[in-house]
Amino acid sequence: MEKRTFVNPAINDSATFIKTSAETNGAYTLLQIDLGKSDGPPLHYHKTFSEKFEVKEGILYLQIGKDKKKLNIGDSVTVAAGVPHRFYNETDDMVKFDITFQPGHTGMENFIKIFYGLAADGLTDKSGKPKTFAHLAAALTMSDSNAPGWMSLLSPIIRIVAKRAKKNGTEQWLLDRYCM
């Protein structure tokens, strides 16, 4: 049976695939996240899919643009494609929430498997960022994760490094190691 739950010790969370893009014919991807106290991912956006966050247990904090929101059990918020966002947990209590990518996104699914796998293998820093820039670039590119603001100036470099990682087999190594 295919592995469905991935643990990221660097950012204190786990992700369980409830429905993959392949299982929904591309309509959506549904993940359940268990997140301990964490700053979560940095502010980012996706050009090709929206993300719906729905809290099942605990309190989830969302930043959407400059706006910060506190979501309680039963609350949900959809972040449209192109809108910078991040999630985090300020409390010592675990928060459990669903994320729905719409449409489904296999690249984002692989990003999660790769980032969590690298963290489990000790190949990330304490914030969960891969220690090897080619790993970071390849995963960011496949996931359609983009940095807003001045950080977007790094995008051309990230694309070049990702293209090189694809050509030299680094991307395939990541997919083979963490996504099979």
C-alpha positions in Angstrom: 0.0 0.0 0.0 1.2 3.5 -0.9 2.5 5.6 2.0 -0.1 8.4 2.8 1.3 10.1 5.9 4.6 12.1 5.8 6.2 13.7 8.9 8.3 16.8 8.9 10.3 17.0 12.2 11.8 20.4 11.2 8.5 22.3 11.2 6.7 20.0 13.7 3.9 18.7 11.5 2.6 15.8 9.5 0.6 15.6 6.2 -1.7 12.8 5.3 -3.0 12.5 1.8 -6.8 11.9 1.9 -7.3 12.3 -1.8 -4.7 12.9 -4.4 -5.1 14.7 -7.7 -4.9 11.3 -9.5 -7.7 9.9 -7.3 -10.0 12.9 -8.2 -9.1 13.0 -11.9 -7.4 16.4 -11.2 -10.3 18.1 -9.6 -8.6 18.6 -6.2 -6.0 17.3 -3.7 -7.1 16.9 -0.1 -4.6 16.8 2.7 -4.9 16.6 6.5 -2.2 18.5 8.4 -1.4 18.0 12.1 0.7 21.1 13.1 2.4 21.7 16.5 3.7 25.1 17.5 5.4 26.3 14.3 6.1 29.3 12.2 5.0 27.2 9.2 6.1 27.9 5.7 7.2 31.4 4.6 4.8 33.7 2.8 4.2 32.3 -0.7 1.7 32.0 -3.5 0.7 29.6 -6.2 -0.3 30.7 -9.7 -2.3 27.7 -10.8 -4.4 26.6 -7.8 -6.3 27.9 -4.8 -6.0 26.5 -1.3 -8.9 26.0 1.1 -8.0 25.7 4.8 -10.5 24.1 7.2 -9.9 23.7 10.9 -10.9 20.3 12.5 -9.2 20.7 15.9 -7.4 23.6 17.7 -6.6 27.0 16.3 -4.9 27.8 13.0 -3.3 31.1 12.2 -3.3 32.3 8.6 -1.6 35.2 7.0 -3.2 36.3 3.7 -1.2 39.2 2.3 -0.7 41.5 5.2 -3.9 40.3 6.9 -3.6 37.9 9.8 -6.6 35.6 10.7 -7.3 33.2 13.6 -9.4 30.2 12.6 -11.2 28.1 15.1 -12.8 24.6 14.7 -15.2 24.7 11.8 -13.8 27.8 10.2 -12.6 27.7 6.6 -10.9 30.2 4.3 -10.1 29.8 0.7 -7.0 31.6 -0.6 -7.3 32.3 -4.3 -4.5 31.6 -6.8 -1.9 34.4 -6.9 -2.6 35.6 -3.3 0.4 35.4 -0.8 -0.3 33.4 2.3 1.2 31.2 5.0 -0.2 29.2 7.9 1.3 28.8 11.4 0.5 27.7 15.0 1.2 30.1 17.8 -0.1 27.8 20.5 1.5 24.8 22.3 -1.6 22.7 21.3 -1.7 20.7 18.1 -4.0 22.0 15.3 -5.5 19.6 12.8 -6.8 21.1 9.5 -7.5 20.2 6.0 -6.0 21.8 2.9 -7.7 21.4 -0.4 -5.8 22.4 -3.6 -8.1 23.2 -6.4 -7.6 22.0 -9.0 -5.5 19.1 -7.8 -1.7 19.5 -8.1 0.6 16.5 -8.4 3.6 18.8 -8.2 2.5 20.2 -4.9 1.9 16.7 -3.7 5.5 15.7 -4.7 6.8 18.9 -3.0 5.3 17.8 0.3 6.8 14.3 0.0 10.2 15.7 -1.0 10.4 18.4 1.7 9.2 16.0 4.4 11.5 13.3 3.2 14.5 15.6 3.2 13.6 16.8 6.7 13.3 13.2 8.0 16.7 12.4 6.4 18.3 15.4 8.1 18.9 17.2 4.8 17.1 20.4 5.8 18.0 23.2 8.2 16.0 23.7 11.4 13.3 25.7 9.6 12.8 22.9 7.1 14.6 24.5 4.1 16.7 22.0 2.1 20.4 22.4 2.7 21.0 21.8 -1.0 19.9 24.7 -3.2 19.2 22.4 -6.2 16.7 20.4 -4.0 15.0 23.6 -2.9 14.8 25.0 -6.5 13.5 21.7 -8.0 10.8 21.3 -5.4 9.7 24.9 -5.4 9.4 24.9 -9.2 7.4 21.6 -9.4 5.0 22.9 -6.6 4.3 26.2 -8.3 5.4 27.9 -5.0 6.5 31.5 -5.5 7.9 34.1 -3.2 6.1 37.5 -3.1 7.7 41.0 -2.9 11.5 41.5 -3.0 12.0 37.7 -2.6 10.5 37.3 -6.1 13.8 38.6 -7.4 15.3 35.2 -6.8 12.7 33.5 -9.1 14.9 33.6 -12.3 17.8 32.0 -10.3 15.5 29.4 -8.9 14.2 28.5 -12.3 17.7 28.2 -13.8 18.9 26.0 -10.9 15.7 23.9 -11.2 16.2 23.4 -15.0 19.8 22.3 -14.3 18.5 19.9 -11.6 16.1 18.4 -14.1 18.9 18.0 -16.7 21.5 16.5 -14.3 19.1 14.0 -12.7 18.8 15.7 -9.3 15.0 16.2 -9.8 14.6 12.6 -10.8 16.6 11.4 -7.8 14.3 13.4 -5.5 11.2 11.9 -7.2 12.6 8.4 -7.1 13.7 8.7 -3.4 10.6 10.4 -1.9 7.7 10.1 -4.3 7.5 6.4 -5.3 
